[in-house]
Amino acid sequence: MKVLIVDDSKAMRMIVRRSLTQAGFTNVQAIEANNGVEALQVIEDQSPDLVLSDWNMPEMKGIDLLKSLRAAGRKVTLGFITSESSPEIHQQAVDSGAAFVIVKPFTPAAIEHALKPLMV
C-alpha cells in the first residue's frame, strides 16, 4: 500500500511514518509532500492508495487539497491528522469526503483504529 503523508513539518511526517509502523502497517510504502500543492503533483505522479494530510499548511490547506481532488473526480482515500479539534472542522472534513480525522497529538493506536476499517 502506498501512503502519501502531507504535512509542512518534516518532524511530523517522520512521526506519522513511524506511527504507521508501530500500528502494524509494515507493508506501507510512505511518500511525502510538504503542502497541498506539492501533494496534488505527487498524487498525479504516483497514485497513492491513501493520503494522510495535515489541515493547516502554507500554499494550500488540507481541506482545499481534498476539495481539489474531489472536484477533479479523484477518489483517493484521504484522512486528516491535524491539531484542529472543533466539531465544525470535523464536520467540514466529513462533508467534503474525508475518511477520518485524527487529532494531534495521536497514538499509533489512533492510526490503527482509523486505518484498519479501510484495509478490509
N, CA, C and O of each residue as an XYZ file, in Angstrom:
480
protein
N       0.846     -1.181      0.000
C       0.000      0.000      0.000
C       0.889      1.241      0.000
O       1.837      1.341      0.779
N       0.568      2.180     -0.882
C       1.320      3.424     -0.983
C       0.555      4.525     -0.245
O      -0.606      4.797     -0.552
N       1.222      5.161      0.738
C       0.599      6.192      1.566
C       1.358      7.502      1.397
O       2.576      7.555      1.573
N       0.628      8.548      1.056
C       1.205      9.891      0.954
C       0.953     10.625      2.268
O      -0.193     10.773      2.695
N       2.028     11.084      2.904
C       1.944     11.852      4.138
C       2.188     13.314      3.779
O       3.247     13.668      3.262
N       1.191     14.162      4.059
C       1.261     15.572      3.687
C       1.262     16.417      4.959
O       0.267     16.463      5.684
N       2.372     17.076      5.220
C       2.486     17.951      6.397
C       3.647     18.890      6.148
O       4.667     18.485      5.591
N       3.503     20.146      6.557
C       4.584     21.106      6.360
C       5.723     20.907      7.355
O       6.774     21.533      7.215
N       5.535     20.056      8.347
C       6.578     19.753      9.326
C       7.238     18.413      9.001
O       6.587     17.369      9.018
N       8.531     18.459      8.707
C       9.279     17.225      8.435
C       9.228     16.298      9.642
O       9.089     15.083      9.494
N       9.341     16.876     10.843
C       9.284     16.064     12.062
C       7.945     15.336     12.177
O       7.912     14.163     12.547
N       6.851     16.014     11.866
C       5.539     15.379     11.950
C       5.400     14.283     10.897
O       4.804     13.241     11.170
N       5.934     14.500      9.709
C       5.890     13.453      8.683
C       6.631     12.209      9.175
O       6.188     11.086      8.935
N       7.747     12.406      9.857
C       8.505     11.280     10.412
C       7.713     10.574     11.512
O       7.734      9.346     11.599
N       7.016     11.343     12.351
C       6.200     10.762     13.425
C       5.066      9.927     12.834
O       4.797      8.820     13.300
N       4.412     10.452     11.818
C       3.315      9.713     11.175
C       3.856      8.422     10.559
O       3.251      7.360     10.706
N       4.978      8.514      9.880
C       5.596      7.340      9.251
C       5.899      6.271     10.308
O       5.574      5.098     10.122
N       6.519      6.683     11.411
C       6.856      5.759     12.496
C       5.595      5.169     13.128
O       5.554      3.984     13.457
N       4.566      6.004     13.296
C       3.314      5.541     13.895
C       2.619      4.505     13.022
O       1.986      3.585     13.541
N       2.728      4.641     11.717
C       2.162      3.633     10.818
C       2.801      2.268     11.084
O       2.107      1.255     11.171
N       4.117      2.254     11.211
C       4.834      1.013     11.500
C       4.450      0.468     12.862
O       4.189     -0.726     13.012
N       4.416      1.357     13.867
C       4.068      0.927     15.220
C       2.634      0.414     15.302
O       2.319     -0.407     16.163
N       1.775      0.884     14.425
C       0.382      0.436     14.401
C       0.229     -0.892     13.654
O      -0.872     -1.432     13.545
N       1.337     -1.403     13.147
C       1.300     -2.702     12.482
C       1.194     -2.649     10.978
O       1.074     -3.692     10.336
N       1.236     -1.460     10.393
C       1.157     -1.326      8.943
C       2.568     -1.348      8.368
O       3.143     -0.310      8.039
N       3.108     -2.556      8.256
C       4.501     -2.715      7.838
C       4.647     -2.851      6.330
O       5.756     -2.755      5.805
N       3.545     -3.074      5.632
C       3.591     -3.222      4.174
C       3.302     -1.896      3.467
O       2.786     -1.879      2.350
N       3.641     -0.787      4.129
C       3.345      0.543      3.606
C       4.582      1.145      2.946
O       5.677      1.129      3.507
N       4.383      1.670      1.757
C       5.406      2.481      1.110
C       4.996      3.928      1.337
O       4.039      4.403      0.725
N       5.709      4.633      2.209
C       5.360      6.017      2.540
C       6.095      6.979      1.618
O       7.303      6.871      1.407
N       5.337      7.915      1.079
C       5.895      9.020      0.303
C       5.425     10.300      0.964
O       4.481     10.276      1.753
N       6.071     11.427      0.655
C       5.791     12.653      1.400
C       5.596     13.856      0.495
O       6.078     13.907     -0.637
N       4.858     14.837      1.049
C       4.698     16.145      0.420
C       4.647     17.188      1.531
O       4.183     16.907      2.636
N       5.125     18.391      1.231
C       5.204     19.479      2.212
C       3.911     20.275      2.356
O       3.695     20.928      3.377
N       3.050     20.225      1.341
C       1.811     21.010      1.373
C       0.851     20.467      0.316
O       1.179     19.539     -0.423
N      -0.322     21.054      0.261
C      -1.337     20.584     -0.663
C      -0.971     20.726     -2.126
O      -1.314     19.864     -2.934
N      -0.287     21.790     -2.476
C       0.120     21.997     -3.872
C       1.070     20.882     -4.303
O       0.905     20.283     -5.365
N       2.065     20.618     -3.460
C       3.014     19.547     -3.755
C       2.287     18.195     -3.773
O       2.580     17.337     -4.606
N       1.346     18.017     -2.853
C       0.605     16.753     -2.774
C      -0.176     16.483     -4.055
O      -0.221     15.341     -4.512
N      -0.785     17.495     -4.640
C      -1.529     17.302     -5.888
C      -0.624     16.717     -6.968
O      -1.034     15.823     -7.709
N       0.602     17.220     -7.055
C       1.538     16.719     -8.059
C       1.964     15.288     -7.745
O       2.043     14.450     -8.643
N       2.239     15.007     -6.471
C       2.641     13.654     -6.073
C       1.503     12.664     -6.343
O       1.747     11.551     -6.809
N       0.276     13.064     -6.053
C      -0.879     12.198     -6.302
C      -1.003     11.911     -7.791
O      -1.269     10.777     -8.190
N      -0.814     12.926     -8.601
C      -0.881     12.753    -10.055
C       0.212     11.804    -10.548
O      -0.040     10.937    -11.385
N       1.426     11.976    -10.024
C       2.578     11.204    -10.487
C       2.622      9.783     -9.935
O       3.040      8.861    -10.635
N       2.188      9.596     -8.669
C       2.434      8.315     -8.003
C       1.181      7.549     -7.582
O       1.298      6.416     -7.115
N       0.009      8.116     -7.728
C      -1.266      7.450     -7.428
C      -1.255      6.675     -6.104
O      -1.368      5.449     -6.104
N      -1.119      7.384     -4.977
C      -1.136      6.671     -3.697
C      -2.515      6.075     -3.412
O      -3.528      6.518     -3.954
N      -2.525      5.061     -2.549
C      -3.776      4.424     -2.140
C      -4.475      5.215     -1.046
O      -5.695      5.152     -0.901
N      -3.685      5.962     -0.277
C      -4.184      6.688      0.880
C      -3.379      7.961      1.051
O      -2.165      7.969      0.844
N      -4.062      9.046      1.431
C      -3.406     10.315      1.746
C      -3.711     10.646      3.204
O      -4.873     10.672      3.611
N      -2.670     10.896      3.983
C      -2.793     11.364      5.364
C      -2.328     12.807      5.368
O      -1.142     13.073      5.175
N      -3.238     13.740      5.583
C      -2.927     15.153      5.412
C      -3.152     15.964      6.677
O      -4.101     15.735      7.428
N      -2.254     16.918      6.892
C      -2.465     17.946      7.895
C      -3.555     18.877      7.358
O      -3.857     18.860      6.165
N      -4.133     19.674      8.227
C      -5.159     20.630      7.822
C      -4.517     21.975      7.473
O      -4.727     22.505      6.382
N      -3.737     22.516      8.401
C      -3.146     23.847      8.235
C      -1.729     23.754      7.675
O      -0.804     23.291      8.342
N      -1.588     24.207      6.432
C      -0.289     24.222      5.759
C      -0.221     25.450      4.874
O      -1.252     25.956      4.429
N       0.995     25.937      4.613
C       1.124     27.056      3.674
C       0.817     26.599      2.247
O       0.872     25.409      1.938
N       0.504     27.535      1.409
C       0.227     27.360     -0.022
C      -1.129     26.711     -0.313
O      -1.868     27.201     -1.167
N      -1.469     25.622      0.380
C      -2.782     25.000      0.205
C      -3.101     24.176      1.449
O      -2.361     23.262      1.814
N      -4.210     24.514      2.086
C      -4.637     23.767      3.268
C      -5.086     22.361      2.864
O      -5.403     22.096      1.704
N      -5.100     21.484      3.843
C      -5.536     20.116      3.593
C      -6.959     20.024      3.081
O      -7.246     19.218      2.197
N      -7.854     20.835      3.621
C      -9.244     20.797      3.171
C      -9.356     21.230      1.712
O     -10.184     20.708      0.965
N      -8.513     22.192      1.310
C      -8.515     22.629     -0.090
C      -7.932     21.550     -1.001
O      -8.358     21.405     -2.147
N      -6.962     20.799     -0.494
C      -6.427     19.649     -1.228
C      -7.550     18.643     -1.465
O      -7.739     18.178     -2.589
N      -8.291     18.307     -0.422
C      -9.389     17.347     -0.539
C     -10.439     17.841     -1.530
O     -10.889     17.083     -2.390
N     -10.828     19.100     -1.413
C     -11.837     19.653     -2.325
C     -11.344     19.650     -3.770
O     -12.124     19.385     -4.684
N     -10.064     19.940     -3.987
C      -9.486     19.915     -5.339
C      -9.518     18.507     -5.922
O      -9.846     18.311     -7.092
N      -9.171     17.531     -5.085
C      -9.187     16.140     -5.544
C     -10.600     15.717     -5.940
O     -10.801     15.122     -6.998
N     -11.566     16.022     -5.094
C     -12.945     15.619     -5.379
C     -13.496     16.352     -6.601
O     -14.218     15.763     -7.406
N     -13.156     17.636     -6.742
C     -13.615     18.401     -7.907
C     -13.047     17.826     -9.204
O     -13.678     17.906    -10.258
N     -11.844     17.243     -9.114
C     -11.213     16.645    -10.286
C     -11.646     15.193    -10.495
O     -11.187     14.531    -11.426
N     -12.530     14.705     -9.625
C     -13.009     13.339     -9.760
C     -12.073     12.283     -9.187
O     -12.274     11.092     -9.422
N     -11.058     12.697     -8.445
C     -10.115     11.756     -7.826
C     -10.732     11.193     -6.554
O     -11.138     11.950     -5.672
N     -10.803      9.878     -6.454
C     -11.474      9.210     -5.340
C     -10.494      8.670     -4.296
O     -10.898      7.899     -3.426
N      -9.219      9.056     -4.361
C      -8.235      8.551     -3.398
C      -8.729      8.806     -1.974
O      -9.261      9.874     -1.672
N      -8.545      7.817     -1.112
C      -8.953      7.943      0.286
C      -8.045      8.950      0.972
O      -6.821      8.854      0.883
N      -8.652      9.922      1.660
C      -7.894     10.947      2.365
C      -8.435     11.077      3.780
O      -9.643     11.168      4.001
N      -7.514     11.083      4.723
C      -7.851     11.331      6.116
C      -6.957     12.421      6.659
O      -5.847     12.632      6.171
N      -7.444     13.108      7.663
C      -6.685     14.204      8.255
C      -6.034     13.777      9.561
O      -6.624     13.062     10.371
N      -4.802     14.235      9.741
C      -4.107     14.166     11.025
C      -3.785     15.616     11.351
O      -2.885     16.206     10.753
N      -4.517     16.187     12.296
C      -4.497     17.628     12.487
C      -4.638     18.024     13.947
O      -5.111     17.241     14.771
N      -4.230     19.225     14.254
C      -4.446     19.766     15.598
C      -5.826     20.418     15.707
O      -6.237     20.820     16.795
N      -6.532     20.522     14.598
C      -7.887     21.084     14.601
C      -8.828     20.092     15.276
O      -8.965     18.956     14.822
N      -9.472     20.515     16.350
C     -10.298     19.576     17.104
C     -11.759     19.994     17.240
O     -12.535     19.322     17.919
N     -12.136     21.090     16.604
C     -13.516     21.563     16.764
C     -14.485     20.666     15.991
O     -14.134     20.128     14.941
N     -15.690     20.508     16.508
C     -16.706     19.712     15.798
C     -17.004     20.271     14.403
O     -17.304     19.511     13.482
N     -16.922     21.592     14.247
C     -17.198     22.209     12.945
C     -16.161     21.789     11.899
O     -16.509     21.501     10.754
N     -14.909     21.757     12.292
C     -13.833     21.337     11.382
C     -14.028     19.871     11.005
O     -13.914     19.501      9.837
N     -14.324     19.042     12.006
C     -14.538     17.621     11.738
C     -15.715     17.422     10.791
O     -15.650     16.590      9.886
N     -16.781     18.173     10.993
C     -17.948     18.045     10.115
C     -17.613     18.503      8.699
O     -18.035     17.879      7.726
N     -16.855     19.590      8.583
C     -16.445     20.073      7.261
C     -15.603     19.011      6.550
O     -15.762     18.793      5.349
N     -14.722     18.359      7.281
C     -13.877     17.308      6.703
C     -14.731     16.163      6.176
O     -14.558     15.726      5.038
N     -15.646     15.682      6.998
C     -16.511     14.563      6.606
C     -17.407     14.963      5.439
O     -17.563     14.204      4.483
N     -17.993     16.154      5.517
C     -18.869     16.629      4.443
C     -18.126     16.762      3.118
O     -18.724     16.637      2.049
N     -16.824     17.016      3.192
C     -16.015     17.180      1.981
C     -15.475     15.857      1.451
O     -14.872     15.813      0.379
N     -15.694     14.775      2.206
C     -15.289     13.461      1.727
C     -14.118     12.827      2.442
O     -13.582     11.828      1.963
N     -13.697     13.376      3.584
C     -12.598     12.773      4.337
C     -13.048     11.451      4.939
O     -14.195     11.314      5.365
N     -12.147     10.484      4.972
C     -12.448      9.169      5.534
C     -12.423      9.195      7.053
O     -13.139      8.427      7.697
N     -11.603     10.073      7.636
C     -11.462     10.158      9.091
C     -10.704     11.425      9.453
O     -10.096     12.075      8.602
N     -10.755     11.759     10.738
C      -9.956     12.856     11.295
C      -9.314     12.329     12.572
O     -10.004     11.865     13.481
N      -7.995     12.404     12.631
C      -7.228     12.054     13.824
C      -6.677     13.357     14.374
O      -6.093     14.152     13.637
N      -6.864     13.578     15.682
C      -6.416     14.830     16.298
C      -5.039     14.638     16.929
O      -4.792     13.669     17.647
N      -4.150     15.590     16.639
C      -2.824     15.604     17.264
C      -2.956     16.122     18.687
O      -3.808     16.976     18.934
N      -2.161     15.650     19.628
C      -1.232     14.527     19.492
C      -2.011     13.220     19.407
O      -3.109     13.107     19.953
N      -1.445     12.246     18.728
C      -2.124     10.980     18.500
C      -1.198      9.831     18.875
O      -0.005     10.022     19.108
N      -1.768      8.653     18.927
C      -1.009      7.447     19.247
C      -1.046      6.504     18.042
O      -1.892      6.659     17.162
N      -0.148      5.541     17.999
C      -0.249      4.522     16.954
C      -1.600      3.802     16.990
O      -2.109      3.380     15.952
N      -2.179      3.663     18.188
C      -3.494      3.023     18.295
C      -4.567      3.837     17.565
O      -5.477      3.264     16.966
N      -4.467      5.158     17.612
C      -5.424      6.010     16.890
C      -5.282      5.810     15.383
O      -6.278      5.780     14.661
N      -4.052      5.675     14.913
C      -3.798      5.411     13.487
C      -4.407      4.050     13.114
O      -5.099      3.923     12.104
N      -4.139      3.054     13.937
C      -4.663      1.719     13.669
C      -6.189      1.728     13.630
O      -6.794      1.141     12.733
N      -6.809      2.396     14.606
C      -8.267      2.459     14.683
C      -8.866      3.116     13.430
O      -9.897      2.668     12.929
N      -8.227      4.169     12.929
C      -8.738      4.874     11.751
C      -8.499      4.089     10.465
O      -9.348      4.086      9.573
N      -7.348      3.425     10.364
C      -6.983      2.789      9.097
C      -7.465      1.352      8.948
O      -7.726      0.902      7.832
N      -7.587      0.636     10.039
C      -7.943     -0.790      9.944
C      -9.219     -1.018      9.142
O      -9.233     -1.912      8.296
N     -10.296     -0.254      9.362
C     -11.512     -0.469      8.554
C     -11.288     -0.227      7.057
O     -12.007     -0.784      6.227
N     -10.310      0.588      6.715
C     -10.049      0.895      5.302
C      -9.260     -0.222      4.622
O      -9.224     -0.305      3.395
N      -8.628     -1.078      5.424
C      -7.781     -2.140      4.881
C      -8.568     -3.415      4.568
O      -8.032     -4.341      3.959
N      -9.816     -3.464      4.976
C     -10.625     -4.675      4.783
C     -11.094     -4.784      3.342
O     -11.787     -5.738      2.989
